[in-house]
Amino acid sequence: MAVLDILTVPDERLKRVSEPVTQFDESLRKRLEDLEQTRQAGPGAVGIAAPQVNWFERVIIVDVSNTRKPVPNHGHLVLINPEITDWEGYEMGREGCLSVPDYTGNVIRATRIQVSALDPEGGDLTFEMEGFEARAMQHEIDHLDGMLFIDRVVSRRTDLFRRKVYQKGGGGKKGR
């Protein structure tokens, strides 16, 4: 396993749209291990998307179980070709990102979502999510479509904040 380099703004590759995964093989499993190792090495990272490590397939990992607001959640999720199939409600919340290490920002997201995806073996998955887990999932899926949270802030003047300290470990909203 390896900790991979994280692409950071203003790298134009972060705007690239990822392709669906079509091969469920040992190569995919190896890349998933490296992606997870990289997520764990990130300061407070609750999620990571493949494009953040220069891998442009529709793959994300989300685990909010160790955050301050873990309930409800589905634990550690490795999702292939995830898609939001339904959503409701809206709420403003603060987000951070491994690819935007110097800033956090207020972003409006759906409060409840339904997600369909495949597991690493190609099996079908469906989840109902709410709260922080739903926010983290939307954030990571955005990466697959070439979007960053800074693209979603209402006003860069009033909703984007310079990060004071990027803390290692823990959980929380930093480092998604």
N, C-alpha and C positions, 0 to 999 in steps of 0.2 A: 504494500500500500504506500501511497505517496500523498503528501500535501502539495496541492497544485497552486500555481500562481493565480490570483484573483485579478480579473480585468477591472479597472477602475475608470471613472469618468476622467477625462473626456474621450476615452477609447471608443471609436465609432463601431467596433464590433458588438458592443452592447446593444446597438440598435437593430442588429440582424435578427430576423424571424427564424426560429428553429424549425427543423423538419421532424415529422413523426418518426418514432423508432419503428423499424420493421424487422430487425434481427434480435432475437432473444437468445443470446448465446454466452459463452464464457467471456468473450471480449466485453459485452455489456456488463456482466457481473463485476469484472475487474475495474471498469470505469466507475461503476457505482460505489465500489469500495473506496476508490480514490476520492470521489466526490464527498462521501461521508467523512472520510479522514480530514478533508479540507474544511468541511462544515464544523467539525469538532475543534479544529485549530483556530477557527475564527472567534474573535472576542464576542461572546454572548450570542452567537449565531443560532437562531431557531430554524433557519431554513437556508437552502442554497438551490440554485438552478444551474443546470449544465452550461448555459451560455456564459455564466460568470467565470468559468474556467476554460473558455474558448472551445467548448464542445456544443455544437449547434443542433442538438436533438432535444426533443420534448421530454425532459427528465427533471424532476424536482425531488428534494427531500425536505420534509417539514417535521419538526418535533417540538411542540410547545409544552410537553409534559413537565418540564423543569422550570417553567416560568412562574411568576408570582400569581398569575390567574390561570392555572392549568385546567380547570374544570369548566365545561366538559371538553374533552379532547380525545383523539383516537390514537395517541401515543406517537411512536416513530413511524412515519409514512415515507415509503419510497414509491413514487408514482411516475408511471410512464404514460405519455400522451394524455395528461390530465385536461379535463374540459369542465368548465362551469356550465351546468345545464339549467340551473334555476337560481334565482336570488331574490331577496326581499330586504326592505329597510335600508337605511343609510345612516352612517355615523362618521364623524370626524375623529381621527386618531393620529397619534404621533408614530412615525416609522423611521427606521434607519436601515442601512444596507451596507454589506461588505464592499460593494462596488462604488459606494458614495461615502467613503470613510470620514469625511470632514463635516457632514451635515446630517440633520434629522429634519423631518418636515411633517406638517399636518396634511393628511390625505383623507378624502371621503371614500369610504368603502361600504359595500353591502354588509349588513349585520348577520344575515343568514344566507348560506349558499348550499347548493347540492353540486357535488363533483363526481364525475365518472372518470375512470382511469383504468390502466392495466397495472398489474403487479410485475415484478421483474421476470416472472416466468410467462407472462402474457395472459394471465387470468383477469377476468373482469372484476372491477371494484366500484362501489358506489358509496358515497359518504354524505351525510347531512352534517353541516358544520355551522357554528355560530361563534360570536365574540372574537377573541384574539386568534383562535385557530383559523376562523374564516378570513380574518384580515391577513394573516401570514400566508395562507393559501393563495389569496388573490394577488398578493405581492409577488410571490414566486412565479405564478402563472404569467403575470405581466412580463417577467424576464423572457419567457419563451416567445413572446410577441414583440420583443425589442423595446419594451417600455420599462422605465425606471420610476420610482416613486416621485422623483423630482419633476417628471413629466406630468404628474397628476396634482401637484399642489395648486391650489386656487390662485395664490399670489406668492411669487418668490420673495416679495418684499415683506409680507406679513406672516407667511406660513413656512418659511425655510429658516432653520436655525443652525448656527455654527456649533458643532459638537464640542463640548468643553473637554471631556476626557473619554477616550474609547476604552472602557474597562474590559479586562479579560475575565472569562468564565461567567458563572452565574446564570443568567437567562435574561428575561425581560425583553424589551422591544428593540434593543440595540443589536445591530449586526445582521439583520435579515437580509 
